[in-house]
């Protein structure tokens, strides 16, 4: 299922080049349909959301915005053990993100006060998918950083949310719940409707229609990223357990048919052992059909030969999840610049990052770790530069300011300085 590529072959180089372009999602294919949905919701609001939900999901919505009393009551219906494990995860996620708080700064220099004010966004939309699987963990990972940032209104959009999803929403500080999904939910959050409040930013993963919708509403609102299929790249040395490596690969392959399960080894023996372990473990995997398609489409193993080449491959692919199943993971990581989240050593499963380690599992995909970062408190903050001159400071800098203004041919700027002097 995993195709093995040996270093120095054309197949090795070709596979790397193809994978580097995996983030170039075919959004153009769905863009006309998504534009039509966005326009419809923008023009007709709730009526359009209700009709589109009936068309795409076969559901007759009674309310788009759930009654706060009702959804909180439904959240309390989950079994005590479910509530306990969600609460334990929420506590760890919140504790981690408390370290990302930013209070800004101020300093004074020769009569000039300079600083940066940091404040929370007024409202954000959190999208949680509701297709092949339900993800209360995504609610925790998306909404808690917003709550820690101090966002007063957090709106969850998820189609037909389950009690587990609602329980996660309650634990995370969500204030409103929208029973809608797909591009129509993104449109409702971006422009607002009679029931759905307009937000300042939309975060969270979704299918290609959601990704395309987020791209198209950017500028009306901010977004976190354009998320693609989930992915993992495991680097394994000869001390790694092939069964453990195989399990990590399958943990991503079972997400959906377009997920990427990638492996880099130092030798062919380890590569073949992992391939055999994957074949053994997938046999009784409940989501076997999905994992098999994922591995057939996007599974690959690169036999790098040495750590330098392994680091080069990992850095070149800039994976969402980077698992370093090697003896000295910190040393190897120092040579890899780009990754969404790094899982270090033999005993760190990627699943820890998905659920309860602490960092958000909303990560850049498709190589976007080259310029993107994990979702965090900083995504829900706005910064304002602060500048205050006293009279003496303006006199000291006045000539500099006027000369710079005239250098650019902007006499009005220069006069705005001169008139104060």
C-alpha positions, 0 to 999 in steps of 0.5 A: 500500500505504501509505495517505496521510493529509493534515493537516487531514482527518478521515482524518488525525485518525482514523488517528492516534487508531486508531494510538494504541490499537494497544497494546490487544492483544486478549489477552482473545480467547486468555486462556481458552485460555492460562489452561487451559495455565498451569493444566495445566502448573502442576498436571502439570509436565513431562508437560503440557509434553510433551503440549502440545508434541505438540498444538501443534507435532507434536513428541515431546520426549525431554527438555524441558531439554537436556543442557548437553554436548549443546546446547553441542556442537550450538552448536559445529556452526555454520559458522565465519563464523556463529560469527564474526558472532554473536561480533562482535555479542555483543561490541558488545552487551556493551560497550554494556551494560557502561555500564549497570552500577549499583553503588548508593550510600552516604552518612552524615548526622548519624549516619544511614547511608543507601544502596542495595544493588544485586544481580542476580536469582538466575535469569531466563528468556529467551524466543526465538520459533521460529515464522515465523523464528528469532532468534539476535539476540534471544538475544544482546539478551536474555541478554547484559544479564542476564549483564552484570548478574551473573545466575548462572542464565539459562534460554533457552526456545525451541522446537526451537532451531537450532544458530544459536540455541544458538551465540548462547546459548553466547556470551551466557552462557546456562546452561540451555536449555528446548526448549519454546515458547508459553504452556507454556514461560512456565508452566514458567519461572514455576512450575518443573517437575521439569526446568525451574527456576523463575525470578524474571523472564521477558523476551523477545518472543513471539506473542499467546499468549506475551504473554498468558501473561506478563501472567497470570504477572506477580506469580508472577514479574516480566516485562519487558513485554507485547510486541506487533507490531514497528513503525517510524515514519520521519520524512523531510524533503525531503533523505531518499532515498525508496528508503532510507525505503522499505527501512526501512519494509519492514524492519519490514513483513516481520517479520509480518502485524501489524507497523506501517510508519508514515511522516511526511513534510513534503510529499505529493511525498515521501510519493508517492515513498516509496510508489512505492519501496515498491511497487518494492522489495516486488516481489522481497522474499522475505517479500513476502506477509507485508510486503504484508499488514502494509502493507495492515493497518497501513501509513500515511503522514501528510503533516504539513506541518512539523517541529512537527507531525511531532514531535507525531505521533511523540510521540503514537504513541511508536513502538518504532523511531523513524527520523529521516531529516532534516537535523538529527535531534537537534533534532527528537528534542528535541521528541519525548519518547517512543520505544523507540530513535531512529535519527538521520540519513540513514545509520542503518538500523533494522537496525543496532539490530536486530543489532549497534549495541549497545543491546538490540532488545527495546523497548516496543511499541504506544505503551508507550514512553510509560512503558517502556524498552529491555531493559537491565542495570537489568531484571535488578537488585534494589535494597535500601534500607539504613538504620542509625541510631546512638544519637545520631541516633535521639535527634535524630529520635526526636520526629519519628518518634514524632509522625509515627507518632501522626499516623497513629494507629499507637501501636505504631510510636511505641513501637518508637521510644520503647523504644530511646531 
